[in-house]
Amino acid sequence: MATKTSKLVQRAQELEDAVVRLFSGVAAAKKKTKKRKAKKAKVVKKAKKAAKKTKKAAKKAVKKARKR
């Protein structure tokens, strides 16, 4: 199990590493870029939720109309 370091400690290590590389002339290590989640998925989820709500409201209205 890997231990999680705090952001401050992580940044300090990065800076220390950068300084060492600066004086030793070693090229910087490639950093993995974080993938961003597509906004499209969120929009679809919201649209589905809204559709579900309207469908539920319509069913409720139909039930009330039938009771009368």
CHARMM-style PDB file with segment names, atoms N, HN, CA, C and O in Angstrom:
ATOM      1  N   MET     1       0.847  -1.192   0.000  1.00  0.00      PROA
ATOM      2  CA  MET     1       0.000   0.000   0.000  1.00  0.00      PROA
ATOM      3  C   MET     1       0.885   1.247   0.000  1.00  0.00      PROA
ATOM      4  O   MET     1       1.738   1.408   0.873  1.00  0.00      PROA
ATOM      5  N   ALA     2       0.685   2.107  -0.959  1.00  0.00      PROA
ATOM      6  HN  ALA     2      -0.007   1.976  -1.669  1.00  0.00      PROA
ATOM      7  CA  ALA     2       1.479   3.323  -1.063  1.00  0.00      PROA
ATOM      8  C   ALA     2       0.942   4.384  -0.099  1.00  0.00      PROA
ATOM      9  O   ALA     2      -0.268   4.549   0.054  1.00  0.00      PROA
ATOM     10  N   THR     3       1.861   5.093   0.542  1.00  0.00      PROA
ATOM     11  HN  THR     3       2.844   4.959   0.418  1.00  0.00      PROA
ATOM     12  CA  THR     3       1.427   6.142   1.460  1.00  0.00      PROA
ATOM     13  C   THR     3       1.164   7.411   0.677  1.00  0.00      PROA
ATOM     14  O   THR     3       1.900   7.744  -0.252  1.00  0.00      PROA
ATOM     15  N   LYS     4       0.135   8.102   1.048  1.00  0.00      PROA
ATOM     16  HN  LYS     4      -0.463   7.832   1.803  1.00  0.00      PROA
ATOM     17  CA  LYS     4      -0.253   9.333   0.354  1.00  0.00      PROA
ATOM     18  C   LYS     4       0.444  10.523   1.012  1.00  0.00      PROA
ATOM     19  O   LYS     4       0.319  10.740   2.217  1.00  0.00      PROA
ATOM     20  N   THR     5       1.180  11.291   0.203  1.00  0.00      PROA
ATOM     21  HN  THR     5       1.282  11.114  -0.776  1.00  0.00      PROA
ATOM     22  CA  THR     5       1.867  12.459   0.743  1.00  0.00      PROA
ATOM     23  C   THR     5       0.996  13.691   0.563  1.00  0.00      PROA
ATOM     24  O   THR     5       0.192  13.781  -0.365  1.00  0.00      PROA
ATOM     25  N   SER     6       1.177  14.631   1.468  1.00  0.00      PROA
ATOM     26  HN  SER     6       1.830  14.558   2.221  1.00  0.00      PROA
ATOM     27  CA  SER     6       0.397  15.861   1.395  1.00  0.00      PROA
ATOM     28  C   SER     6       0.842  16.685   0.195  1.00  0.00      PROA
ATOM     29  O   SER     6       1.942  16.501  -0.326  1.00  0.00      PROA
ATOM     30  N   LYS     7      -0.012  17.584  -0.230  1.00  0.00      PROA
ATOM     31  HN  LYS     7      -0.906  17.735   0.193  1.00  0.00      PROA
ATOM     32  CA  LYS     7       0.277  18.440  -1.390  1.00  0.00      PROA
ATOM     33  C   LYS     7       1.548  19.271  -1.152  1.00  0.00      PROA
ATOM     34  O   LYS     7       2.348  19.480  -2.064  1.00  0.00      PROA
ATOM     35  N   LEU     8       1.711  19.731   0.073  1.00  0.00      PROA
ATOM     36  HN  LEU     8       1.061  19.561   0.814  1.00  0.00      PROA
ATOM     37  CA  LEU     8       2.866  20.563   0.411  1.00  0.00      PROA
ATOM     38  C   LEU     8       4.166  19.768   0.288  1.00  0.00      PROA
ATOM     39  O   LEU     8       5.145  20.245  -0.286  1.00  0.00      PROA
ATOM     40  N   VAL     9       4.162  18.555   0.830  1.00  0.00      PROA
ATOM     41  HN  VAL     9       3.367  18.167   1.296  1.00  0.00      PROA
ATOM     42  CA  VAL     9       5.340  17.690   0.773  1.00  0.00      PROA
ATOM     43  C   VAL     9       5.643  17.327  -0.675  1.00  0.00      PROA
ATOM     44  O   VAL     9       6.797  17.328  -1.103  1.00  0.00      PROA
ATOM     45  N   GLN    10       4.588  17.016  -1.419  1.00  0.00      PROA
ATOM     46  HN  GLN    10       3.650  17.015  -1.071  1.00  0.00      PROA
ATOM     47  CA  GLN    10       4.727  16.659  -2.832  1.00  0.00      PROA
ATOM     48  C   GLN    10       5.360  17.809  -3.618  1.00  0.00      PROA
ATOM     49  O   GLN    10       6.264  17.592  -4.424  1.00  0.00      PROA
ATOM     50  N   ARG    11       4.886  19.022  -3.381  1.00  0.00      PROA
ATOM     51  HN  ARG    11       4.151  19.199  -2.726  1.00  0.00      PROA
ATOM     52  CA  ARG    11       5.408  20.209  -4.069  1.00  0.00      PROA
ATOM     53  C   ARG    11       6.873  20.452  -3.694  1.00  0.00      PROA
ATOM     54  O   ARG    11       7.691  20.801  -4.545  1.00  0.00      PROA
ATOM     55  N   ALA    12       7.195  20.263  -2.408  1.00  0.00      PROA
ATOM     56  HN  ALA    12       6.531  19.979  -1.716  1.00  0.00      PROA
ATOM     57  CA  ALA    12       8.565  20.449  -1.939  1.00  0.00      PROA
ATOM     58  C   ALA    12       9.498  19.457  -2.631  1.00  0.00      PROA
ATOM     59  O   ALA    12      10.611  19.809  -3.019  1.00  0.00      PROA
ATOM     60  N   GLN    13       9.039  18.222  -2.783  1.00  0.00      PROA
ATOM     61  HN  GLN    13       8.134  17.936  -2.468  1.00  0.00      PROA
ATOM     62  CA  GLN    13       9.840  17.198  -3.463  1.00  0.00      PROA
ATOM     63  C   GLN    13      10.035  17.555  -4.929  1.00  0.00      PROA
ATOM     64  O   GLN    13      11.122  17.369  -5.477  1.00  0.00      PROA
ATOM     65  N   GLU    14       8.987  18.068  -5.563  1.00  0.00      PROA
ATOM     66  HN  GLU    14       8.105  18.219  -5.117  1.00  0.00      PROA
ATOM     67  CA  GLU    14       9.069  18.471  -6.966  1.00  0.00      PROA
ATOM     68  C   GLU    14      10.099  19.587  -7.144  1.00  0.00      PROA
ATOM     69  O   GLU    14      10.915  19.553  -8.065  1.00  0.00      PROA
ATOM     70  N   LEU    15      10.048  20.574  -6.251  1.00  0.00      PROA
ATOM     71  HN  LEU    15       9.385  20.602  -5.503  1.00  0.00      PROA
ATOM     72  CA  LEU    15      10.981  21.709  -6.324  1.00  0.00      PROA
ATOM     73  C   LEU    15      12.420  21.259  -6.087  1.00  0.00      PROA
ATOM     74  O   LEU    15      13.342  21.704  -6.771  1.00  0.00      PROA
ATOM     75  N   GLU    16      12.598  20.377  -5.115  1.00  0.00      PROA
ATOM     76  HN  GLU    16      11.849  20.016  -4.559  1.00  0.00      PROA
ATOM     77  CA  GLU    16      13.925  19.855  -4.805  1.00  0.00      PROA
ATOM     78  C   GLU    16      14.482  19.104  -6.023  1.00  0.00      PROA
ATOM     79  O   GLU    16      15.650  19.249  -6.384  1.00  0.00      PROA
ATOM     80  N   ASP    17      13.627  18.313  -6.631  1.00  0.00      PROA
ATOM     81  HN  ASP    17      12.678  18.195  -6.338  1.00  0.00      PROA
ATOM     82  CA  ASP    17      13.981  17.546  -7.816  1.00  0.00      PROA
ATOM     83  C   ASP    17      14.370  18.477  -8.960  1.00  0.00      PROA
ATOM     84  O   ASP    17      15.338  18.226  -9.677  1.00  0.00      PROA
ATOM     85  N   ALA    18      13.599  19.562  -9.122  1.00  0.00      PROA
ATOM     86  HN  ALA    18      12.812  19.767  -8.539  1.00  0.00      PROA
ATOM     87  CA  ALA    18      13.852  20.537 -10.180  1.00  0.00      PROA
ATOM     88  C   ALA    18      15.204  21.217  -9.983  1.00  0.00      PROA
ATOM     89  O   ALA    18      15.943  21.422 -10.945  1.00  0.00      PROA
ATOM     90  N   VAL    19      15.527  21.565  -8.745  1.00  0.00      PROA
ATOM     91  HN  VAL    19      14.927  21.398  -7.963  1.00  0.00      PROA
ATOM     92  CA  VAL    19      16.799  22.227  -8.433  1.00  0.00      PROA
ATOM     93  C   VAL    19      17.966  21.278  -8.727  1.00  0.00      PROA
ATOM     94  O   VAL    19      18.978  21.684  -9.298  1.00  0.00      PROA
ATOM     95  N   VAL    20      17.810  20.010  -8.331  1.00  0.00      PROA
ATOM     96  HN  VAL    20      16.987  19.680  -7.868  1.00  0.00      PROA
ATOM     97  CA  VAL    20      18.856  19.012  -8.581  1.00  0.00      PROA
ATOM     98  C   VAL    20      19.085  18.865 -10.081  1.00  0.00      PROA
ATOM     99  O   VAL    20      20.226  18.815 -10.541  1.00  0.00      PROA
ATOM    100  N   ARG    21      17.985  18.796 -10.844  1.00  0.00      PROA
ATOM    101  HN  ARG    21      17.058  18.837 -10.470  1.00  0.00      PROA
ATOM    102  CA  ARG    21      18.080  18.661 -12.299  1.00  0.00      PROA
ATOM    103  C   ARG    21      18.718  19.899 -12.934  1.00  0.00      PROA
ATOM    104  O   ARG    21      19.459  19.803 -13.913  1.00  0.00      PROA
ATOM    105  N   LEU    22      18.414  21.053 -12.356  1.00  0.00      PROA
ATOM    106  HN  LEU    22      17.813  21.130 -11.561  1.00  0.00      PROA
ATOM    107  CA  LEU    22      18.938  22.317 -12.872  1.00  0.00      PROA
ATOM    108  C   LEU    22      20.475  22.331 -12.818  1.00  0.00      PROA
ATOM    109  O   LEU    22      21.133  22.762 -13.764  1.00  0.00      PROA
ATOM    110  N   PHE    23      21.030  21.856 -11.702  1.00  0.00      PROA
ATOM    111  HN  PHE    23      20.495  21.506 -10.933  1.00  0.00      PROA
ATOM    112  CA  PHE    23      22.478  21.872 -11.523  1.00  0.00      PROA
ATOM    113  C   PHE    23      23.186  20.670 -12.130  1.00  0.00      PROA
ATOM    114  O   PHE    23      24.376  20.741 -12.439  1.00  0.00      PROA
ATOM    115  N   SER    24      22.463  19.566 -12.303  1.00  0.00      PROA
ATOM    116  HN  SER    24      21.497  19.508 -12.052  1.00  0.00      PROA
ATOM    117  CA  SER    24      23.107  18.377 -12.876  1.00  0.00      PROA
ATOM    118  C   SER    24      22.954  18.314 -14.397  1.00  0.00      PROA
ATOM    119  O   SER    24      23.652  17.550 -15.063  1.00  0.00      PROA
ATOM    120  N   GLY    25      22.048  19.113 -14.937  1.00  0.00      PROA
ATOM    121  HN  GLY    25      21.481  19.734 -14.396  1.00  0.00      PROA
ATOM    122  CA  GLY    25      21.862  19.162 -16.383  1.00  0.00      PROA
ATOM    123  C   GLY    25      21.051  18.003 -16.934  1.00  0.00      PROA
ATOM    124  O   GLY    25      21.108  17.719 -18.130  1.00  0.00      PROA
ATOM    125  N   VAL    26      20.292  17.326 -16.070  1.00  0.00      PROA
ATOM    126  HN  VAL    26      20.246  17.557 -15.098  1.00  0.00      PROA
ATOM    127  CA  VAL    26      19.446  16.206 -16.490  1.00  0.00      PROA
ATOM    128  C   VAL    26      18.090  16.754 -16.942  1.00  0.00      PROA
ATOM    129  O   VAL    26      17.538  17.653 -16.308  1.00  0.00      PROA
ATOM    130  N   ALA    27      17.562  16.210 -18.034  1.00  0.00      PROA
ATOM    131  HN  ALA    27      18.011  15.480 -18.548  1.00  0.00      PROA
ATOM    132  CA  ALA    27      16.263  16.652 -18.550  1.00  0.00      PROA
ATOM    133  C   ALA    27      15.136  16.271 -17.590  1.00  0.00      PROA
ATOM    134  O   ALA    27      15.223  15.276 -16.870  1.00  0.00      PROA
ATOM    135  N   ALA    28      14.092  17.071 -17.596  1.00  0.00      PROA
ATOM    136  HN  ALA    28      14.021  17.879 -18.181  1.00  0.00      PROA
ATOM    137  CA  ALA    28      12.949  16.838 -16.714  1.00  0.00      PROA
ATOM    138  C   ALA    28      12.208  15.569 -17.124  1.00  0.00      PROA
ATOM    139  O   ALA    28      12.094  15.258 -18.310  1.00  0.00      PROA
ATOM    140  N   ALA    29      11.717  14.855 -16.148  1.00  0.00      PROA
ATOM    141  HN  ALA    29      11.810  15.107 -15.185  1.00  0.00      PROA
ATOM    142  CA  ALA    29      10.951  13.638 -16.407  1.00  0.00      PROA
ATOM    143  C   ALA    29       9.570  14.014 -16.931  1.00  0.00      PROA
ATOM    144  O   ALA    29       8.975  14.993 -16.480  1.00  0.00      PROA
ATOM    145  N   LYS    30       9.067  13.240 -17.875  1.00  0.00      PROA
ATOM    146  HN  LYS    30       9.551  12.445 -18.241  1.00  0.00      PROA
ATOM    147  CA  LYS    30       7.735  13.504 -18.437  1.00  0.00      PROA
ATOM    148  C   LYS    30       6.680  13.228 -17.373  1.00  0.00      PROA
ATOM    149  O   LYS    30       6.729  12.213 -16.678  1.00  0.00      PROA
ATOM    150  N   LYS    31       5.754  14.121 -17.261  1.00  0.00      PROA
ATOM    151  HN  LYS    31       5.714  14.946 -17.826  1.00  0.00      PROA
ATOM    152  CA  LYS    31       4.686  13.977 -16.269  1.00  0.00      PROA
ATOM    153  C   LYS    31       3.413  13.517 -16.961  1.00  0.00      PROA
ATOM    154  O   LYS    31       3.075  13.989 -18.047  1.00  0.00      PROA
ATOM    155  N   LYS    32       2.717  12.595 -16.323  1.00  0.00      PROA
ATOM    156  HN  LYS    32       2.991  12.211 -15.442  1.00  0.00      PROA
ATOM    157  CA  LYS    32       1.462  12.102 -16.893  1.00  0.00      PROA
ATOM    158  C   LYS    32       0.399  13.192 -16.807  1.00  0.00      PROA
ATOM    159  O   LYS    32       0.232  13.829 -15.767  1.00  0.00      PROA
ATOM    160  N   THR    33      -0.307  13.396 -17.895  1.00  0.00      PROA
ATOM    161  HN  THR    33      -0.172  12.879 -18.740  1.00  0.00      PROA
ATOM    162  CA  THR    33      -1.372  14.399 -17.878  1.00  0.00      PROA
ATOM    163  C   THR    33      -2.674  13.744 -17.468  1.00  0.00      PROA
ATOM    164  O   THR    33      -2.984  12.626 -17.880  1.00  0.00      PROA
ATOM    165  N   LYS    34      -3.422  14.449 -16.659  1.00  0.00      PROA
ATOM    166  HN  LYS    34      -3.171  15.357 -16.325  1.00  0.00      PROA
ATOM    167  CA  LYS    34      -4.711  13.921 -16.206  1.00  0.00      PROA
ATOM    168  C   LYS    34      -5.725  14.051 -17.330  1.00  0.00      PROA
ATOM    169  O   LYS    34      -5.781  15.067 -18.022  1.00  0.00      PROA
ATOM    170  N   LYS    35      -6.520  13.012 -17.498  1.00  0.00      PROA
ATOM    171  HN  LYS    35      -6.474  12.187 -16.935  1.00  0.00      PROA
ATOM    172  CA  LYS    35      -7.565  13.051 -18.515  1.00  0.00      PROA
ATOM    173  C   LYS    35      -8.792  13.719 -17.922  1.00  0.00      PROA
ATOM    174  O   LYS    35      -9.204  13.430 -16.799  1.00  0.00      PROA
ATOM    175  N   ARG    36      -9.361  14.614 -18.706  1.00  0.00      PROA
ATOM    176  HN  ARG    36      -9.026  14.848 -19.618  1.00  0.00      PROA
ATOM    177  CA  ARG    36     -10.566  15.301 -18.230  1.00  0.00      PROA
ATOM    178  C   ARG    36     -11.797  14.531 -18.656  1.00  0.00      PROA
ATOM    179  O   ARG    36     -11.859  13.977 -19.753  1.00  0.00      PROA
ATOM    180  N   LYS    37     -12.760  14.507 -17.779  1.00  0.00      PROA
ATOM    181  HN  LYS    37     -12.709  14.957 -16.887  1.00  0.00      PROA
ATOM    182  CA  LYS    37     -14.025  13.833 -18.097  1.00  0.00      PROA
ATOM    183  C   LYS    37     -14.789  14.669 -19.105  1.00  0.00      PROA
ATOM    184  O   LYS    37     -14.761  15.899 -19.066  1.00  0.00      PROA
ATOM    185  N   ALA    38     -15.453  14.002 -19.984  1.00  0.00      PROA
ATOM    186  HN  ALA    38     -15.476  13.003 -20.016  1.00  0.00      PROA
ATOM    187  CA  ALA    38     -16.232  14.705 -21.001  1.00  0.00      PROA
ATOM    188  C   ALA    38     -17.450  15.347 -20.365  1.00  0.00      PROA
ATOM    189  O   ALA    38     -18.137  14.733 -19.549  1.00  0.00      PROA
ATOM    190  N   LYS    39     -17.711  16.585 -20.745  1.00  0.00      PROA
ATOM    191  HN  LYS    39     -17.153  17.084 -21.408  1.00  0.00      PROA
ATOM    192  CA  LYS    39     -18.865  17.299 -20.204  1.00  0.00      PROA
ATOM    193  C   LYS    39     -20.158  16.714 -20.752  1.00  0.00      PROA
ATOM    194  O   LYS    39     -21.215  16.816 -20.130  1.00  0.00      PROA
ATOM    195  N   LYS    40     -20.057  16.095 -21.939  1.00  0.00      PROA
ATOM    196  HN  LYS    40     -19.198  16.013 -22.445  1.00  0.00      PROA
ATOM    197  CA  LYS    40     -21.215  15.534 -22.625  1.00  0.00      PROA
ATOM    198  C   LYS    40     -21.951  14.534 -21.726  1.00  0.00      PROA
ATOM    199  O   LYS    40     -23.181  14.525 -21.678  1.00  0.00      PROA
ATOM    200  N   ALA    41     -21.200  13.700 -21.023  1.00  0.00      PROA
ATOM    201  HN  ALA    41     -20.201  13.707 -21.061  1.00  0.00      PROA
ATOM    202  CA  ALA    41     -21.785  12.681 -20.156  1.00  0.00      PROA
ATOM    203  C   ALA    41     -22.643  13.318 -19.068  1.00  0.00      PROA
ATOM    204  O   ALA    41     -23.721  12.819 -18.745  1.00  0.00      PROA
ATOM    205  N   LYS    42     -22.158  14.421 -18.509  1.00  0.00      PROA
ATOM    206  HN  LYS    42     -21.282  14.826 -18.771  1.00  0.00      PROA
ATOM    207  CA  LYS    42     -22.901  15.117 -17.453  1.00  0.00      PROA
ATOM    208  C   LYS    42     -24.198  15.699 -17.999  1.00  0.00      PROA
ATOM    209  O   LYS    42     -25.242  15.632 -17.350  1.00  0.00      PROA
ATOM    210  N   VAL    43     -24.124  16.260 -19.178  1.00  0.00      PROA
ATOM    211  HN  VAL    43     -23.277  16.314 -19.705  1.00  0.00      PROA
ATOM    212  CA  VAL    43     -25.301  16.870 -19.798  1.00  0.00      PROA
ATOM    213  C   VAL    43     -26.360  15.808 -20.072  1.00  0.00      PROA
ATOM    214  O   VAL    43     -27.544  16.019 -19.809  1.00  0.00      PROA
ATOM    215  N   VAL    44     -25.928  14.665 -20.602  1.00  0.00      PROA
ATOM    216  HN  VAL    44     -24.966  14.493 -20.815  1.00  0.00      PROA
ATOM    217  CA  VAL    44     -26.848  13.561 -20.887  1.00  0.00      PROA
ATOM    218  C   VAL    44     -27.509  13.083 -19.603  1.00  0.00      PROA
ATOM    219  O   VAL    44     -28.713  12.828 -19.572  1.00  0.00      PROA
ATOM    220  N   LYS    45     -26.715  12.963 -18.542  1.00  0.00      PROA
ATOM    221  HN  LYS    45     -25.737  13.171 -18.567  1.00  0.00      PROA
ATOM    222  CA  LYS    45     -27.228  12.514 -17.248  1.00  0.00      PROA
ATOM    223  C   LYS    45     -28.309  13.467 -16.733  1.00  0.00      PROA
ATOM    224  O   LYS    45     -29.359  13.034 -16.259  1.00  0.00      PROA
ATOM    225  N   LYS    46     -28.032  14.784 -16.836  1.00  0.00      PROA
ATOM    226  HN  LYS    46     -27.179  15.135 -17.221  1.00  0.00      PROA
ATOM    227  CA  LYS    46     -28.998  15.786 -16.374  1.00  0.00      PROA
ATOM    228  C   LYS    46     -30.279  15.740 -17.203  1.00  0.00      PROA
ATOM    229  O   LYS    46     -31.383  15.858 -16.669  1.00  0.00      PROA
ATOM    230  N   ALA    47     -30.117  15.569 -18.502  1.00  0.00      PROA
ATOM    231  HN  ALA    47     -29.221  15.474 -18.935  1.00  0.00      PROA
ATOM    232  CA  ALA    47     -31.279  15.522 -19.398  1.00  0.00      PROA
ATOM    233  C   ALA    47     -32.149  14.311 -19.070  1.00  0.00      PROA
ATOM    234  O   ALA    47     -33.376  14.407 -19.041  1.00  0.00      PROA
ATOM    235  N   LYS    48     -31.505  13.179 -18.824  1.00  0.00      PROA
ATOM    236  HN  LYS    48     -30.509  13.101 -18.847  1.00  0.00      PROA
ATOM    237  CA  LYS    48     -32.245  11.957 -18.472  1.00  0.00      PROA
ATOM    238  C   LYS    48     -33.002  12.147 -17.159  1.00  0.00      PROA
ATOM    239  O   LYS    48     -34.147  11.718 -17.022  1.00  0.00      PROA
ATOM    240  N   LYS    49     -32.350  12.791 -16.203  1.00  0.00      PROA
ATOM    241  HN  LYS    49     -31.419  13.140 -16.314  1.00  0.00      PROA
ATOM    242  CA  LYS    49     -32.974  13.028 -14.895  1.00  0.00      PROA
ATOM    243  C   LYS    49     -34.201  13.927 -15.043  1.00  0.00      PROA
ATOM    244  O   LYS    49     -35.241  13.679 -14.433  1.00  0.00      PROA
ATOM    245  N   ALA    50     -34.068  14.960 -15.852  1.00  0.00      PROA
ATOM    246  HN  ALA    50     -33.223  15.161 -16.347  1.00  0.00      PROA
ATOM    247  CA  ALA    50     -35.176  15.893 -16.085  1.00  0.00      PROA
ATOM    248  C   ALA    50     -36.327  15.176 -16.782  1.00  0.00      PROA
ATOM    249  O   ALA    50     -37.492  15.391 -16.445  1.00  0.00      PROA
ATOM    250  N   ALA    51     -36.005  14.331 -17.745  1.00  0.00      PROA
ATOM    251  HN  ALA    51     -35.059  14.156 -18.019  1.00  0.00      PROA
ATOM    252  CA  ALA    51     -37.022  13.580 -18.476  1.00  0.00      PROA
ATOM    253  C   ALA    51     -37.770  12.643 -17.530  1.00  0.00      PROA
ATOM    254  O   ALA    51     -38.987  12.482 -17.622  1.00  0.00      PROA
ATOM    255  N   LYS    52     -37.023  12.035 -16.629  1.00  0.00      PROA
ATOM    256  HN  LYS    52     -36.034  12.165 -16.554  1.00  0.00      PROA
ATOM    257  CA  LYS    52     -37.616  11.113 -15.651  1.00  0.00      PROA
ATOM    258  C   LYS    52     -38.594  11.866 -14.740  1.00  0.00      PROA
ATOM    259  O   LYS    52     -39.680  11.374 -14.431  1.00  0.00      PROA
ATOM    260  N   LYS    53     -38.188  13.061 -14.320  1.00  0.00      PROA
ATOM    261  HN  LYS    53     -37.306  13.460 -14.571  1.00  0.00      PROA
ATOM    262  CA  LYS    53     -39.045  13.870 -13.443  1.00  0.00      PROA
ATOM    263  C   LYS    53     -40.346  14.252 -14.137  1.00  0.00      PROA
ATOM    264  O   LYS    53     -41.421  14.168 -13.543  1.00  0.00      PROA
ATOM    265  N   THR    54     -40.244  14.670 -15.393  1.00  0.00      PROA
ATOM    266  HN  THR    54     -39.371  14.737 -15.875  1.00  0.00      PROA
ATOM    267  CA  THR    54     -41.451  15.078 -16.118  1.00  0.00      PROA
ATOM    268  C   THR    54     -42.366  13.886 -16.361  1.00  0.00      PROA
ATOM    269  O   THR    54     -43.590  14.007 -16.304  1.00  0.00      PROA
ATOM    270  N   LYS    55     -41.760  12.737 -16.631  1.00  0.00      PROA
ATOM    271  HN  LYS    55     -40.766  12.639 -16.677  1.00  0.00      PROA
ATOM    272  CA  LYS    55     -42.536  11.515 -16.839  1.00  0.00      PROA
ATOM    273  C   LYS    55     -43.301  11.151 -15.566  1.00  0.00      PROA
ATOM    274  O   LYS    55     -44.469  10.766 -15.614  1.00  0.00      PROA
ATOM    275  N   LYS    56     -42.615  11.280 -14.427  1.00  0.00      PROA
ATOM    276  HN  LYS    56     -41.665  11.592 -14.388  1.00  0.00      PROA
ATOM    277  CA  LYS    56     -43.221  10.966 -13.133  1.00  0.00      PROA
ATOM    278  C   LYS    56     -44.383  11.921 -12.838  1.00  0.00      PROA
ATOM    279  O   LYS    56     -45.437  11.508 -12.355  1.00  0.00      PROA
ATOM    280  N   ALA    57     -44.167  13.202 -13.140  1.00  0.00      PROA
ATOM    281  HN  ALA    57     -43.311  13.538 -13.533  1.00  0.00      PROA
ATOM    282  CA  ALA    57     -45.201  14.212 -12.913  1.00  0.00      PROA
ATOM    283  C   ALA    57     -46.408  13.942 -13.802  1.00  0.00      PROA
ATOM    284  O   ALA    57     -47.551  14.107 -13.373  1.00  0.00      PROA
ATOM    285  N   ALA    58     -46.156  13.533 -15.026  1.00  0.00      PROA
ATOM    286  HN  ALA    58     -45.228  13.399 -15.375  1.00  0.00      PROA
ATOM    287  CA  ALA    58     -47.246  13.228 -15.959  1.00  0.00      PROA
ATOM    288  C   ALA    58     -48.059  12.036 -15.460  1.00  0.00      PROA
ATOM    289  O   ALA    58     -49.288  12.045 -15.525  1.00  0.00      PROA
ATOM    290  N   LYS    59     -47.374  11.020 -14.967  1.00  0.00      PROA
ATOM    291  HN  LYS    59     -46.375  11.012 -14.914  1.00  0.00      PROA
ATOM    292  CA  LYS    59     -48.060   9.839 -14.423  1.00  0.00      PROA
ATOM    293  C   LYS    59     -48.944  10.225 -13.245  1.00  0.00      PROA
ATOM    294  O   LYS    59     -50.069   9.744 -13.113  1.00  0.00      PROA
ATOM    295  N   LYS    60     -48.421  11.099 -12.391  1.00  0.00      PROA
ATOM    296  HN  LYS    60     -47.506  11.490 -12.497  1.00  0.00      PROA
ATOM    297  CA  LYS    60     -49.154  11.556 -11.210  1.00  0.00      PROA
ATOM    298  C   LYS    60     -50.429  12.290 -11.640  1.00  0.00      PROA
ATOM    299  O   LYS    60     -51.501  12.089 -11.069  1.00  0.00      PROA
ATOM    300  N   ALA    61     -50.290  13.135 -12.647  1.00  0.00      PROA
ATOM    301  HN  ALA    61     -49.420  13.298 -13.112  1.00  0.00      PROA
ATOM    302  CA  ALA    61     -51.433  13.902 -13.165  1.00  0.00      PROA
ATOM    303  C   ALA    61     -52.498  12.972 -13.743  1.00  0.00      PROA
ATOM    304  O   ALA    61     -53.694  13.180 -13.538  1.00  0.00      PROA
ATOM    305  N   VAL    62     -52.055  11.954 -14.460  1.00  0.00      PROA
ATOM    306  HN  VAL    62     -51.083  11.785 -14.626  1.00  0.00      PROA
ATOM    307  CA  VAL    62     -52.982  10.971 -15.048  1.00  0.00      PROA
ATOM    308  C   VAL    62     -53.736  10.226 -13.946  1.00  0.00      PROA
ATOM    309  O   VAL    62     -54.943  10.008 -14.044  1.00  0.00      PROA
ATOM    310  N   LYS    63     -53.013   9.842 -12.905  1.00  0.00      PROA
ATOM    311  HN  LYS    63     -52.032  10.019 -12.825  1.00  0.00      PROA
ATOM    312  CA  LYS    63     -53.644   9.131 -11.777  1.00  0.00      PROA
ATOM    313  C   LYS    63     -54.714  10.006 -11.107  1.00  0.00      PROA
ATOM    314  O   LYS    63     -55.809   9.538 -10.795  1.00  0.00      PROA
ATOM    315  N   LYS    64     -54.370  11.290 -10.894  1.00  0.00      PROA
ATOM    316  HN  LYS    64     -53.481  11.670 -11.148  1.00  0.00      PROA
ATOM    317  CA  LYS    64     -55.327  12.196 -10.287  1.00  0.00      PROA
ATOM    318  C   LYS    64     -56.573  12.367 -11.161  1.00  0.00      PROA
ATOM    319  O   LYS    64     -57.698  12.405 -10.662  1.00  0.00      PROA
ATOM    320  N   ALA    65     -56.352  12.469 -12.461  1.00  0.00      PROA
ATOM    321  HN  ALA    65     -55.438  12.439 -12.866  1.00  0.00      PROA
ATOM    322  CA  ALA    65     -57.458  12.644 -13.405  1.00  0.00      PROA
ATOM    323  C   ALA    65     -58.372  11.410 -13.395  1.00  0.00      PROA
ATOM    324  O   ALA    65     -59.593  11.533 -13.488  1.00  0.00      PROA
ATOM    325  N   ARG    66     -57.777  10.243 -13.284  1.00  0.00      PROA
ATOM    326  HN  ARG    66     -56.785  10.143 -13.208  1.00  0.00      PROA
ATOM    327  CA  ARG    66     -58.553   9.000 -13.256  1.00  0.00      PROA
ATOM    328  C   ARG    66     -59.407   8.899 -11.996  1.00  0.00      PROA
ATOM    329  O   ARG    66     -60.537   8.413 -12.031  1.00  0.00      PROA
ATOM    330  N   LYS    67     -58.843   9.369 -10.882  1.00  0.00      PROA
ATOM    331  HN  LYS    67     -57.924   9.764 -10.853  1.00  0.00      PROA
ATOM    332  CA  LYS    67     -59.564   9.315  -9.603  1.00  0.00      PROA
ATOM    333  C   LYS    67     -60.828  10.175  -9.669  1.00  0.00      PROA
ATOM    334  O   LYS    67     -61.850   9.828  -9.076  1.00  0.00      PROA
ATOM    335  N   ARG    68     -60.759  11.286 -10.385  1.00  0.00      PROA
ATOM    336  HN  ARG    68     -59.929  11.568 -10.867  1.00  0.00      PROA
ATOM    337  CA  ARG    68     -61.884  12.194 -10.486  1.00  0.00      PROA
ATOM    338  C   ARG    68     -62.875  11.593 -11.435  1.00  0.00      PROA
ATOM    339  OT1 ARG    68     -63.926  12.183 -11.687  1.00  0.00      PROA
TER     340      ARG     68
END
